[in-house]
Amino acid sequence: STSTSTSTTGAVRVLLEPGDLYCLSGSARWDWTHGIAAVAADEWQGRLLPRQTRYSITLRHTLP
């Protein structure tokens, strides 16, 4: 299951498990800055999680 945390700067961190998918729309897509930092591992709830291979598929337009 996906879990989130919000920092004091308002940034939202999301832990995506293998096979998870996220979709951005509305203001989350157009008004917010979003990205994935280039690091070897992430700290999440006191655990160090090494990064693994990931694939990114971007669909800019979808059919109604």
Beta strands, then each sheet from edge to edge (+ up, - down):
strand 1: 3-6
strand 2: 12-15
strand 3: 41-44
strand 4: 47-50
sheet 1: 1+ 2-
sheet 2: 3+ 4-
end
